């Protein structure tokens, strides 16, 4: 049995580069095309895997292992925490914390993706792959900068 995969990319070059990385995998109907319109935040998207080095900074060379950005079902929010004591905040910071949907006491702010977060994704790579290689293909696409849609 096969599964459908769609991965979204910012540029055609990014999508074509990811496509070439799938040459070793058995695929059907592997193609890259331009999106007619952007994708919405209502989709279940796995974010790209960001390569990092052991110091935690970005590593364009990718010489050390890749650490995954949290996955999303649907596009889960990643909390951003301002750990300053609420008593130490200026009135402006207190209002901003509340306006951003944050909790005044913990400082956590919901940064769940919205339609604007996906506005730069202009190309889609689509394919069908066998069940037994599905996860490997998804990981390869995410490591190539792809935003992979889940169709379960």
N, CA, C and O atoms as a GROMACS GRO file, in nm:
protein
  608
    1UNK      N    1   0.084  -0.118   0.000
    1UNK     CA    2   0.000   0.000   0.000
    1UNK      C    3   0.088   0.125   0.000
    1UNK      O    4   0.200   0.123   0.051
    2UNK      N    5   0.037   0.233  -0.058
    2UNK     CA    6   0.114   0.357  -0.065
    2UNK      C    7   0.045   0.469   0.012
    2UNK      O    8  -0.075   0.464   0.040
    3UNK      N    9   0.125   0.570   0.046
    3UNK     CA   10   0.074   0.688   0.114
    3UNK      C   11   0.110   0.811   0.033
    3UNK      O   12   0.217   0.817  -0.030
    4UNK      N   13   0.021   0.908   0.034
    4UNK     CA   14   0.043   1.036  -0.033
    4UNK      C   15   0.129   1.126   0.055
    4UNK      O   16   0.109   1.134   0.176
    5UNK      N   17   0.223   1.194  -0.006
    5UNK     CA   18   0.307   1.292   0.063
    5UNK      C   19   0.301   1.422  -0.015
    5UNK      O   20   0.308   1.423  -0.138
    6UNK      N   21   0.288   1.532   0.058
    6UNK     CA   22   0.303   1.666   0.000
    6UNK      C   23   0.394   1.745   0.093
    6UNK      O   24   0.371   1.752   0.214
    7UNK      N   25   0.497   1.803   0.034
    7UNK     CA   26   0.589   1.887   0.110
    7UNK      C   27   0.594   2.023   0.042
    7UNK      O   28   0.602   2.031  -0.080
    8UNK      N   29   0.591   2.128   0.122
    8UNK     CA   30   0.587   2.264   0.071
    8UNK      C   31   0.722   2.331   0.091
    8UNK      O   32   0.788   2.311   0.193
    9UNK      N   33   0.762   2.411  -0.008
    9UNK     CA   34   0.892   2.477  -0.007
    9UNK      C   35   0.876   2.623  -0.049
    9UNK      O   36   0.778   2.661  -0.113
   10UNK      N   37   0.975   2.704  -0.012
   10UNK     CA   38   0.972   2.846  -0.044
   10UNK      C   39   1.011   2.873  -0.190
   10UNK      O   40   0.956   2.963  -0.253
   11UNK      N   41   1.105   2.795  -0.242
   11UNK     CA   42   1.152   2.818  -0.378
   11UNK      C   43   1.146   2.690  -0.460
   11UNK      O   44   1.142   2.580  -0.406
   12UNK      N   45   1.144   2.708  -0.591
   12UNK     CA   46   1.146   2.593  -0.681
   12UNK      C   47   1.278   2.516  -0.666
   12UNK      O   48   1.280   2.393  -0.672
   13UNK      N   49   1.387   2.589  -0.648
   13UNK     CA   50   1.517   2.523  -0.630
   13UNK      C   51   1.518   2.433  -0.506
   13UNK      O   52   1.571   2.322  -0.510
   14UNK      N   53   1.458   2.481  -0.396
   14UNK     CA   54   1.450   2.399  -0.275
   14UNK      C   55   1.370   2.272  -0.301
   14UNK      O   56   1.410   2.163  -0.258
   15UNK      N   57   1.258   2.284  -0.370
   15UNK     CA   58   1.172   2.169  -0.398
   15UNK      C   59   1.243   2.071  -0.492
   15UNK      O   60   1.237   1.950  -0.471
   16UNK      N   61   1.309   2.123  -0.595
   16UNK     CA   62   1.380   2.036  -0.689
   16UNK      C   63   1.499   1.966  -0.621
   16UNK      O   64   1.527   1.850  -0.650
   17UNK      N   65   1.567   2.036  -0.532
   17UNK     CA   66   1.678   1.977  -0.458
   17UNK      C   67   1.627   1.862  -0.370
   17UNK      O   68   1.690   1.756  -0.363
   18UNK      N   69   1.515   1.883  -0.304
   18UNK     CA   70   1.456   1.777  -0.221
   18UNK      C   71   1.414   1.659  -0.308
   18UNK      O   72   1.428   1.544  -0.268
   19UNK      N   73   1.364   1.688  -0.426
   19UNK     CA   74   1.321   1.583  -0.518
   19UNK      C   75   1.439   1.493  -0.555
   19UNK      O   76   1.425   1.371  -0.560
   20UNK      N   77   1.555   1.552  -0.580
   20UNK     CA   78   1.671   1.472  -0.616
   20UNK      C   79   1.719   1.385  -0.500
   20UNK      O   80   1.779   1.280  -0.521
   21UNK      N   81   1.692   1.428  -0.378
   21UNK     CA   82   1.731   1.349  -0.260
   21UNK      C   83   1.642   1.226  -0.241
   21UNK      O   84   1.672   1.139  -0.160
   22UNK      N   85   1.532   1.220  -0.316
   22UNK     CA   86   1.442   1.106  -0.307
   22UNK      C   87   1.470   1.000  -0.415
   22UNK      O   88   1.397   0.902  -0.425
   23UNK      N   89   1.575   1.019  -0.494
   23UNK     CA   90   1.605   0.928  -0.604
   23UNK      C   91   1.623   0.784  -0.554
   23UNK      O   92   1.581   0.691  -0.624
   24UNK      N   93   1.681   0.762  -0.440
   24UNK     CA   94   1.704   0.628  -0.388
   24UNK      C   95   1.580   0.560  -0.333
   24UNK      O   96   1.585   0.441  -0.300
   25UNK      N   97   1.471   0.632  -0.324
   25UNK     CA   98   1.346   0.576  -0.270
   25UNK      C   99   1.252   0.537  -0.384
   25UNK      O  100   1.252   0.598  -0.491
   26UNK      N  101   1.172   0.437  -0.358
   26UNK     CA  102   1.068   0.398  -0.455
   26UNK      C  103   0.954   0.499  -0.441
   26UNK      O  104   0.894   0.511  -0.334
   27UNK      N  105   0.925   0.572  -0.548
   27UNK     CA  106   0.817   0.671  -0.546
   27UNK      C  107   0.730   0.656  -0.671
   27UNK      O  108   0.773   0.601  -0.772
   28UNK      N  109   0.610   0.704  -0.660
   28UNK     CA  110   0.519   0.712  -0.774
   28UNK      C  111   0.473   0.856  -0.789
   28UNK      O  112   0.451   0.925  -0.690
   29UNK      N  113   0.459   0.900  -0.911
   29UNK     CA  114   0.404   1.033  -0.941
   29UNK      C  115   0.479   1.144  -0.868
   29UNK      O  116   0.418   1.237  -0.816
   30UNK      N  117   0.610   1.134  -0.866
   30UNK     CA  118   0.694   1.235  -0.801
   30UNK      C  119   0.701   1.359  -0.890
   30UNK      O  120   0.751   1.352  -1.002
   31UNK      N  121   0.651   1.471  -0.840
   31UNK     CA  122   0.652   1.594  -0.920
   31UNK      C  123   0.658   1.717  -0.831
   31UNK      O  124   0.619   1.714  -0.714
   32UNK      N  125   0.709   1.824  -0.889
   32UNK     CA  126   0.716   1.955  -0.823
   32UNK      C  127   0.632   2.051  -0.905
   32UNK      O  128   0.641   2.053  -1.028
   33UNK      N  129   0.550   2.130  -0.838
   33UNK     CA  130   0.470   2.230  -0.908
   33UNK      C  131   0.451   2.353  -0.821
   33UNK      O  132   0.469   2.349  -0.699
   34UNK      N  133   0.415   2.461  -0.886
   34UNK     CA  134   0.389   2.587  -0.816
   34UNK      C  135   0.248   2.584  -0.759
   34UNK      O  136   0.155   2.536  -0.824
   35UNK      N  137   0.233   2.635  -0.638
   35UNK     CA  138   0.101   2.642  -0.576
   35UNK      C  139   0.020   2.754  -0.639
   35UNK      O  140   0.074   2.860  -0.672
   36UNK      N  141  -0.109   2.733  -0.657
   36UNK     CA  142  -0.195   2.837  -0.708
   36UNK      C  143  -0.223   2.942  -0.603
   36UNK      O  144  -0.234   3.061  -0.634
   37UNK      N  145  -0.233   2.900  -0.480
   37UNK     CA  146  -0.254   2.991  -0.367
   37UNK      C  147  -0.185   2.932  -0.246
   37UNK      O  148  -0.152   2.813  -0.245
   38UNK      N  149  -0.163   3.012  -0.144
   38UNK     CA  150  -0.093   2.966  -0.025
   38UNK      C  151  -0.170   2.861   0.052
   38UNK      O  152  -0.289   2.838   0.028
   39UNK      N  153  -0.101   2.798   0.143
   39UNK     CA  154  -0.168   2.698   0.228
   39UNK      C  155  -0.213   2.767   0.356
   39UNK      O  156  -0.154   2.867   0.397
   40UNK      N  157  -0.316   2.713   0.417
   40UNK     CA  158  -0.369   2.771   0.540
   40UNK      C  159  -0.319   2.700   0.664
   40UNK      O  160  -0.264   2.591   0.655
   41UNK      N  161  -0.337   2.762   0.777
   41UNK     CA  162  -0.291   2.705   0.904
   41UNK      C  163  -0.383   2.593   0.953
   41UNK      O  164  -0.357   2.534   1.057
   42UNK      N  165  -0.490   2.564   0.879
   42UNK     CA  166  -0.581   2.460   0.919
   42UNK      C  167  -0.530   2.320   0.882
   42UNK      O  168  -0.596   2.220   0.911
   43UNK      N  169  -0.416   2.313   0.819
   43UNK     CA  170  -0.358   2.186   0.777
   43UNK      C  171  -0.267   2.130   0.885
   43UNK      O  172  -0.215   2.204   0.968
   44UNK      N  173  -0.248   2.000   0.882
   44UNK     CA  174  -0.157   1.934   0.975
   44UNK      C  175  -0.019   1.928   0.909
   44UNK      O  176   0.004   1.851   0.816
   45UNK      N  177   0.072   2.012   0.959
   45UNK     CA  178   0.202   2.030   0.897
   45UNK      C  179   0.313   1.993   0.994
   45UNK      O  180   0.312   2.034   1.110
   46UNK      N  181   0.409   1.914   0.945
   46UNK     CA  182   0.532   1.888   1.019
   46UNK      C  183   0.634   1.990   0.973
   46UNK      O  184   0.659   2.005   0.854
   47UNK      N  185   0.692   2.061   1.068
   47UNK     CA  186   0.787   2.166   1.036
   47UNK      C  187   0.921   2.106   0.994
   47UNK      O  188   0.950   1.991   1.029
   48UNK      N  189   1.003   2.182   0.921
   48UNK     CA  190   1.135   2.131   0.881
   48UNK      C  191   1.221   2.100   1.003
   48UNK      O  192   1.201   2.155   1.111
   49UNK      N  193   1.316   2.012   0.982
   49UNK     CA  194   1.414   1.979   1.086
   49UNK      C  195   1.530   2.075   1.068
   49UNK      O  196   1.586   2.087   0.958
   50UNK      N  197   1.567   2.144   1.175
   50UNK     CA  198   1.675   2.242   1.168
   50UNK      C  199   1.805   2.178   1.212
   50UNK      O  200   1.815   2.129   1.325
   51UNK      N  201   1.908   2.177   1.125
   51UNK     CA  202   2.037   2.124   1.167
   51UNK      C  203   2.102   2.218   1.268
   51UNK      O  204   2.102   2.339   1.248
   52UNK      N  205   2.157   2.162   1.374
   52UNK     CA  206   2.225   2.243   1.476
   52UNK      C  207   2.353   2.173   1.515
   52UNK      O  208   2.367   2.052   1.500
   53UNK      N  209   2.446   2.251   1.566
   53UNK     CA  210   2.566   2.190   1.621
   53UNK      C  211   2.547   2.175   1.771
   53UNK      O  212   2.442   2.212   1.823
   54UNK      N  213   2.646   2.123   1.841
   54UNK     CA  214   2.629   2.095   1.983
   54UNK      C  215   2.614   2.219   2.068
   54UNK      O  216   2.566   2.210   2.181
   55UNK      N  217   2.653   2.336   2.018
   55UNK     CA  218   2.636   2.459   2.095
   55UNK      C  219   2.495   2.514   2.082
   55UNK      O  220   2.459   2.610   2.150
   56UNK      N  221   2.413   2.451   1.995
   56UNK     CA  222   2.274   2.494   1.982
   56UNK      C  223   2.251   2.597   1.876
   56UNK      O  224   2.137   2.641   1.856
   57UNK      N  225   2.356   2.638   1.805
   57UNK     CA  226   2.336   2.737   1.700
   57UNK      C  227   2.318   2.668   1.567
   57UNK      O  228   2.350   2.550   1.553
   58UNK      N  229   2.268   2.740   1.469
   58UNK     CA  230   2.248   2.684   1.336
   58UNK      C  231   2.380   2.642   1.276
   58UNK      O  232   2.483   2.707   1.298
   59UNK      N  233   2.376   2.535   1.201
   59UNK     CA  234   2.496   2.484   1.139
   59UNK      C  235   2.465   2.453   0.994
   59UNK      O  236   2.411   2.347   0.963
   60UNK      N  237   2.497   2.544   0.905
   60UNK     CA  238   2.463   2.527   0.765
   60UNK      C  239   2.533   2.407   0.704
   60UNK      O  240   2.481   2.347   0.610
   61UNK      N  241   2.650   2.372   0.754
   61UNK     CA  242   2.723   2.258   0.699
   61UNK      C  243   2.660   2.126   0.741
   61UNK      O  244   2.680   2.025   0.674
   62UNK      N  245   2.586   2.127   0.849
   62UNK     CA  246   2.518   2.005   0.894
   62UNK      C  247   2.615   1.897   0.938
   62UNK      O  248   2.589   1.779   0.914
   63UNK      N  249   2.727   1.934   1.002
   63UNK     CA  250   2.827   1.835   1.037
   63UNK      C  251   2.791   1.753   1.159
   63UNK      O  252   2.850   1.648   1.181
   64UNK      N  253   2.697   1.796   1.238
   64UNK     CA  254   2.655   1.716   1.351
   64UNK      C  255   2.511   1.674   1.331
   64UNK      O  256   2.448   1.713   1.233
   65UNK      N  257   2.459   1.596   1.423
   65UNK     CA  258   2.324   1.542   1.409
   65UNK      C  259   2.219   1.650   1.404
   65UNK      O  260   2.237   1.759   1.458
   66UNK      N  261   2.108   1.620   1.338
   66UNK     CA  262   1.997   1.714   1.327
   66UNK      C  263   1.904   1.697   1.445
   66UNK      O  264   1.874   1.585   1.487
   67UNK      N  265   1.860   1.806   1.497
   67UNK     CA  266   1.764   1.804   1.606
   67UNK      C  267   1.632   1.854   1.551
   67UNK      O  268   1.628   1.958   1.485
   68UNK      N  269   1.526   1.783   1.576
   68UNK     CA  270   1.397   1.819   1.517
   68UNK      C  271   1.328   1.933   1.585
   68UNK      O  272   1.333   1.947   1.708
   69UNK      N  273   1.265   2.014   1.506
   69UNK     CA  274   1.174   2.115   1.556
   69UNK      C  275   1.048   2.039   1.596
   69UNK      O  276   1.011   1.945   1.526
   70UNK      N  277   0.980   2.075   1.703
   70UNK     CA  278   0.861   1.998   1.743
   70UNK      C  279   0.763   1.979   1.627
   70UNK      O  280   0.740   2.070   1.547
   71UNK      N  281   0.707   1.860   1.621
   71UNK     CA  282   0.611   1.832   1.517
   71UNK      C  283   0.475   1.888   1.554
   71UNK      O  284   0.454   1.931   1.667
   72UNK      N  285   0.385   1.889   1.459
   72UNK     CA  286   0.258   1.958   1.481
   72UNK      C  287   0.141   1.874   1.435
   72UNK      O  288   0.142   1.822   1.324
   73UNK      N  289   0.040   1.860   1.519
   73UNK     CA  290  -0.083   1.788   1.486
   73UNK      C  291  -0.202   1.864   1.541
   73UNK      O  292  -0.240   1.831   1.654
   74UNK      N  293  -0.263   1.953   1.483
   74UNK     CA  294  -0.218   2.036   1.373
   74UNK      C  295  -0.125   2.143   1.425
   74UNK      O  296  -0.143   2.190   1.538
   75UNK      N  297  -0.030   2.180   1.350
   75UNK     CA  298   0.069   2.282   1.379
   75UNK      C  299   0.066   2.330   1.522
   75UNK      O  300   0.011   2.436   1.553
   76UNK      N  301   0.126   2.253   1.610
   76UNK     CA  302   0.124   2.282   1.754
   76UNK      C  303   0.196   2.411   1.785
   76UNK      O  304   0.292   2.448   1.717
   77UNK      N  305   0.150   2.480   1.888
   77UNK     CA  306   0.215   2.602   1.930
   77UNK      C  307   0.340   2.573   2.010
   77UNK      O  308   0.347   2.472   2.081
   78UNK      N  309   0.438   2.658   1.998
   78UNK     CA  310   0.560   2.646   2.074
   78UNK      C  311   0.558   2.760   2.174
   78UNK      O  312   0.560   2.877   2.133
   79UNK      N  313   0.554   2.730   2.303
   79UNK     CA  314   0.544   2.839   2.399
   79UNK      C  315   0.671   2.923   2.404
   79UNK      O  316   0.782   2.870   2.402
   80UNK      N  317   0.652   3.052   2.410
   80UNK     CA  318   0.762   3.145   2.430
   80UNK      C  319   0.741   3.201   2.569
   80UNK      O  320   0.635   3.254   2.601
   81UNK      N  321   0.843   3.189   2.650
   81UNK     CA  322   0.826   3.227   2.790
   81UNK      C  323   0.913   3.347   2.824
   81UNK      O  324   1.034   3.346   2.802
   82UNK      N  325   0.849   3.449   2.878
   82UNK     CA  326   0.918   3.564   2.933
   82UNK      C  327   0.918   3.540   3.083
   82UNK      O  328   0.815   3.556   3.149
   83UNK      N  329   1.032   3.500   3.138
   83UNK     CA  330   1.034   3.455   3.277
   83UNK      C  331   1.057   3.567   3.378
   83UNK      O  332   1.089   3.541   3.494
   84UNK      N  333   1.039   3.691   3.335
   84UNK     CA  334   1.052   3.802   3.430
   84UNK      C  335   0.932   3.803   3.524
   84UNK      O  336   0.820   3.770   3.484
   85UNK      N  337   0.956   3.840   3.646
   85UNK     CA  338   0.849   3.851   3.744
   85UNK      C  339   0.752   3.959   3.700
   85UNK      O  340   0.794   4.069   3.664
   86UNK      N  341   0.620   3.930   3.701
   86UNK     CA  342   0.522   4.031   3.658
   86UNK      C  343   0.536   4.164   3.731
   86UNK      O  344   0.504   4.270   3.676
   87UNK      N  345   0.583   4.160   3.854
   87UNK     CA  346   0.600   4.284   3.932
   87UNK      C  347   0.711   4.371   3.875
   87UNK      O  348   0.712   4.492   3.897
   88UNK      N  349   0.806   4.310   3.802
   88UNK     CA  350   0.919   4.384   3.746
   88UNK      C  351   0.888   4.442   3.609
   88UNK      O  352   0.969   4.518   3.555
   89UNK      N  353   0.774   4.409   3.552
   89UNK     CA  354   0.740   4.453   3.417
   89UNK      C  355   0.686   4.595   3.418
   89UNK      O  356   0.617   4.637   3.511
   90UNK      N  357   0.719   4.668   3.314
   90UNK     CA  358   0.660   4.800   3.297
   90UNK      C  359   0.513   4.781   3.258
   90UNK      O  360   0.474   4.671   3.219
   91UNK      N  361   0.435   4.884   3.270
   91UNK     CA  362   0.293   4.876   3.232
   91UNK      C  363   0.279   4.837   3.086
   91UNK      O  364   0.189   4.760   3.049
   92UNK      N  365   0.367   4.890   3.001
   92UNK     CA  366   0.364   4.859   2.858
   92UNK      C  367   0.390   4.709   2.834
   92UNK      O  368   0.321   4.646   2.755
   93UNK      N  369   0.490   4.653   2.903
   93UNK     CA  370   0.520   4.510   2.888
   93UNK      C  371   0.406   4.423   2.940
   93UNK      O  372   0.376   4.318   2.883
   94UNK      N  373   0.342   4.467   3.048
   94UNK     CA  374   0.229   4.390   3.102
   94UNK      C  375   0.114   4.388   3.001
   94UNK      O  376   0.053   4.283   2.979
   95UNK      N  377   0.086   4.502   2.940
   95UNK     CA  378  -0.021   4.508   2.840
   95UNK      C  379   0.014   4.426   2.716
   95UNK      O  380  -0.071   4.356   2.661
   96UNK      N  381   0.140   4.434   2.673
   96UNK     CA  382   0.183   4.356   2.556
   96UNK      C  383   0.169   4.207   2.584
   96UNK      O  384   0.124   4.132   2.498
   97UNK      N  385   0.206   4.164   2.703
   97UNK     CA  386   0.197   4.022   2.739
   97UNK      C  387   0.053   3.975   2.731
   97UNK      O  388   0.027   3.866   2.681
   98UNK      N  389  -0.038   4.053   2.779
   98UNK     CA  390  -0.180   4.016   2.774
   98UNK      C  391  -0.234   4.025   2.632
   98UNK      O  392  -0.308   3.937   2.589
   99UNK      N  393  -0.196   4.132   2.558
   99UNK     CA  394  -0.242   4.149   2.419
   99UNK      C  395  -0.197   4.035   2.328
   99UNK      O  396  -0.269   3.999   2.235
  100UNK      N  397  -0.078   3.978   2.354
  100UNK     CA  398  -0.026   3.870   2.270
  100UNK      C  399  -0.088   3.735   2.307
  100UNK      O  400  -0.046   3.632   2.254
  101UNK      N  401  -0.184   3.737   2.395
  101UNK     CA  402  -0.248   3.610   2.433
  101UNK      C  403  -0.173   3.538   2.542
  101UNK      O  404  -0.200   3.421   2.570
  102UNK      N  405  -0.080   3.604   2.602
  102UNK     CA  406   0.002   3.540   2.704
  102UNK      C  407  -0.064   3.542   2.840
  102UNK      O  408  -0.158   3.617   2.866
  103UNK      N  409  -0.011   3.460   2.923
  103UNK     CA  410  -0.055   3.453   3.061
  103UNK      C  411   0.029   3.554   3.139
  103UNK      O  412   0.152   3.550   3.131
  104UNK      N  413  -0.034   3.643   3.213
  104UNK     CA  414   0.037   3.748   3.283
  104UNK      C  415   0.136   3.690   3.384
  104UNK      O  416   0.245   3.744   3.402
  105UNK      N  417   0.099   3.581   3.451
  105UNK     CA  418   0.186   3.526   3.554
  105UNK      C  419   0.301   3.445   3.496
  105UNK      O  420   0.416   3.464   3.538
  106UNK      N  421   0.275   3.355   3.401
  106UNK     CA  422   0.382   3.269   3.351
  106UNK      C  423   0.459   3.332   3.237
  106UNK      O  424   0.575   3.298   3.215
  107UNK      N  425   0.397   3.423   3.164
  107UNK     CA  426   0.463   3.483   3.049
  107UNK      C  427   0.458   3.399   2.924
  107UNK      O  428   0.515   3.438   2.822
  108UNK      N  429   0.390   3.283   2.929
  108UNK     CA  430   0.381   3.197   2.811
  108UNK      C  431   0.292   3.264   2.707
  108UNK      O  432   0.187   3.320   2.740
  109UNK      N  433   0.334   3.259   2.583
  109UNK     CA  434   0.259   3.318   2.473
  109UNK      C  435   0.237   3.210   2.368
  109UNK      O  436   0.331   3.137   2.333
  110UNK      N  437   0.116   3.198   2.318
  110UNK     CA  438   0.085   3.101   2.214
  110UNK      C  439   0.133   3.155   2.081
  110UNK      O  440   0.088   3.261   2.037
  111UNK      N  441   0.224   3.082   2.018
  111UNK     CA  442   0.274   3.124   1.888
  111UNK      C  443   0.239   3.020   1.782
  111UNK      O  444   0.319   2.991   1.693
  112UNK      N  445   0.119   2.965   1.792
  112UNK     CA  446   0.074   2.869   1.692
  112UNK      C  447   0.074   2.934   1.555
  112UNK      O  448   0.038   3.052   1.542
  113UNK      N  449   0.114   2.859   1.453
  113UNK     CA  450   0.118   2.917   1.319
  113UNK      C  451  -0.019   2.964   1.272
  113UNK      O  452  -0.121   2.905   1.307
  114UNK      N  453  -0.019   3.068   1.192
  114UNK     CA  454  -0.142   3.112   1.126
  114UNK      C  455  -0.112   3.120   0.977
  114UNK      O  456  -0.002   3.087   0.934
  115UNK      N  457  -0.209   3.162   0.900
  115UNK     CA  458  -0.193   3.165   0.755
  115UNK      C  459  -0.070   3.246   0.711
  115UNK      O  460  -0.006   3.212   0.611
  116UNK      N  461  -0.037   3.351   0.784
  116UNK     CA  462   0.078   3.434   0.750
  116UNK      C  463   0.210   3.357   0.762
  116UNK      O  464   0.306   3.388   0.691
  117UNK      N  465   0.215   3.257   0.853
  117UNK     CA  466   0.339   3.182   0.873
  117UNK      C  467   0.375   3.095   0.753
  117UNK      O  468   0.491   3.055   0.738
  118UNK      N  469   0.279   3.065   0.668
  118UNK     CA  470   0.303   2.981   0.552
  118UNK      C  471   0.297   3.059   0.420
  118UNK      O  472   0.296   2.997   0.314
  119UNK      N  473   0.294   3.190   0.424
  119UNK     CA  474   0.275   3.271   0.304
  119UNK      C  475   0.392   3.261   0.207
  119UNK      O  476   0.374   3.285   0.088
  120UNK      N  477   0.512   3.226   0.255
  120UNK     CA  478   0.629   3.218   0.168
  120UNK      C  479   0.641   3.084   0.096
  120UNK      O  480   0.729   3.066   0.012
  121UNK      N  481   0.555   2.989   0.129
  121UNK     CA  482   0.563   2.857   0.068
  121UNK      C  483   0.492   2.862  -0.067
  121UNK      O  484   0.369   2.874  -0.072
  122UNK      N  485   0.568   2.852  -0.175
  122UNK     CA  486   0.512   2.870  -0.308
  122UNK      C  487   0.518   2.745  -0.395
  122UNK      O  488   0.457   2.742  -0.502
  123UNK      N  489   0.590   2.640  -0.351
  123UNK     CA  490   0.604   2.520  -0.433
  123UNK      C  491   0.570   2.396  -0.352
  123UNK      O  492   0.591   2.391  -0.231
  124UNK      N  493   0.516   2.297  -0.421
  124UNK     CA  494   0.479   2.171  -0.356
  124UNK      C  495   0.546   2.056  -0.429
  124UNK      O  496   0.550   2.050  -0.552
  125UNK      N  497   0.599   1.964  -0.350
  125UNK     CA  498   0.651   1.838  -0.402
  125UNK      C  499   0.550   1.732  -0.361
  125UNK      O  500   0.519   1.718  -0.243
  126UNK      N  501   0.498   1.658  -0.457
  126UNK     CA  502   0.398   1.556  -0.429
  126UNK      C  503   0.449   1.421  -0.477
  126UNK      O  504   0.517   1.411  -0.579
  127UNK      N  505   0.414   1.316  -0.402
  127UNK     CA  506   0.454   1.181  -0.440
  127UNK      C  507   0.371   1.080  -0.362
  127UNK      O  508   0.305   1.113  -0.264
  128UNK      N  509   0.375   0.957  -0.410
  128UNK     CA  510   0.321   0.844  -0.337
  128UNK      C  511   0.438   0.752  -0.307
  128UNK      O  512   0.521   0.725  -0.394
  129UNK      N  513   0.444   0.704  -0.184
  129UNK     CA  514   0.554   0.616  -0.143
  129UNK      C  515   0.498   0.496  -0.068
  129UNK      O  516   0.391   0.504  -0.008
  130UNK      N  517   0.570   0.383  -0.071
  130UNK     CA  518   0.525   0.266   0.004
  130UNK      C  519   0.524   0.293   0.154
  130UNK      O  520   0.603   0.373   0.204
  131UNK      N  521   0.434   0.227   0.225
  131UNK     CA  522   0.422   0.245   0.370
  131UNK      C  523   0.554   0.225   0.443
  131UNK      O  524   0.585   0.297   0.538
  132UNK      N  525   0.632   0.125   0.400
  132UNK     CA  526   0.754   0.092   0.473
  132UNK      C  527   0.864   0.196   0.460
  132UNK      O  528   0.958   0.196   0.540
  133UNK      N  529   0.857   0.285   0.362
  133UNK     CA  530   0.957   0.392   0.349
  133UNK      C  531   0.901   0.530   0.377
  133UNK      O  532   0.973   0.630   0.368
  134UNK      N  533   0.773   0.537   0.411
  134UNK     CA  534   0.705   0.665   0.433
  134UNK      C  535   0.780   0.754   0.533
  134UNK      O  536   0.809   0.870   0.503
  135UNK      N  537   0.813   0.701   0.650
  135UNK     CA  538   0.876   0.783   0.754
  135UNK      C  539   1.014   0.830   0.712
  135UNK      O  540   1.053   0.943   0.742
  136UNK      N  541   1.090   0.745   0.642
  136UNK     CA  542   1.222   0.786   0.593
  136UNK      C  543   1.210   0.900   0.493
  136UNK      O  544   1.290   0.994   0.496
  137UNK      N  545   1.112   0.892   0.404
  137UNK     CA  546   1.091   0.998   0.305
  137UNK      C  547   1.049   1.128   0.374
  137UNK      O  548   1.099   1.235   0.340
  138UNK      N  549   0.959   1.119   0.471
  138UNK     CA  550   0.917   1.238   0.546
  138UNK      C  551   1.037   1.302   0.614
  138UNK      O  552   1.054   1.424   0.607
  139UNK      N  553   1.120   1.222   0.678
  139UNK     CA  554   1.238   1.277   0.746
  139UNK      C  555   1.334   1.342   0.646
  139UNK      O  556   1.391   1.447   0.676
  140UNK      N  557   1.353   1.281   0.530
  140UNK     CA  558   1.442   1.336   0.427
  140UNK      C  559   1.388   1.471   0.378
  140UNK      O  560   1.465   1.566   0.360
  141UNK      N  561   1.257   1.480   0.357
  141UNK     CA  562   1.197   1.606   0.311
  141UNK      C  563   1.208   1.714   0.418
  141UNK      O  564   1.239   1.829   0.386
  142UNK      N  565   1.184   1.679   0.543
  142UNK     CA  566   1.195   1.777   0.651
  142UNK      C  567   1.338   1.824   0.667
  142UNK      O  568   1.362   1.943   0.693
  143UNK      N  569   1.434   1.733   0.652
  143UNK     CA  570   1.576   1.770   0.662
  143UNK      C  571   1.617   1.859   0.544
  143UNK      O  572   1.717   1.931   0.552
  144UNK      N  573   1.540   1.854   0.436
  144UNK     CA  574   1.567   1.937   0.318
  144UNK      C  575   1.492   2.070   0.324
  144UNK      O  576   1.490   2.144   0.226
  145UNK      N  577   1.431   2.101   0.437
  145UNK     CA  578   1.361   2.228   0.453
  145UNK      C  579   1.213   2.223   0.417
  145UNK      O  580   1.149   2.327   0.408
  146UNK      N  581   1.159   2.105   0.397
  146UNK     CA  582   1.018   2.091   0.358
  146UNK      C  583   0.922   2.095   0.476
  146UNK      O  584   0.952   2.047   0.585
  147UNK      N  585   0.807   2.154   0.450
  147UNK     CA  586   0.695   2.155   0.544
  147UNK      C  587   0.603   2.043   0.496
  147UNK      O  588   0.534   2.059   0.395
  148UNK      N  589   0.602   1.931   0.566
  148UNK     CA  590   0.533   1.810   0.517
  148UNK      C  591   0.393   1.802   0.575
  148UNK      O  592   0.373   1.811   0.696
  149UNK      N  593   0.295   1.786   0.485
  149UNK     CA  594   0.155   1.775   0.527
  149UNK      C  595   0.122   1.630   0.560
  149UNK      O  596   0.164   1.538   0.491
  150UNK      N  597   0.046   1.611   0.668
  150UNK     CA  598   0.004   1.479   0.713
  150UNK      C  599  -0.139   1.454   0.666
  150UNK      O  600  -0.226   1.538   0.685
  151UNK      N  601  -0.162   1.338   0.604
  151UNK     CA  602  -0.294   1.305   0.549
  151UNK      C  603  -0.360   1.186   0.617
  151UNK      O  604  -0.433   1.114   0.550
  152UNK      N  605  -0.340   1.163   0.743
  152UNK     CA  606  -0.400   1.045   0.807
  152UNK      C  607  -0.539   1.071   0.854
  152UNK      O  608  -0.604   0.982   0.910
   0.00000   0.00000   0.00000
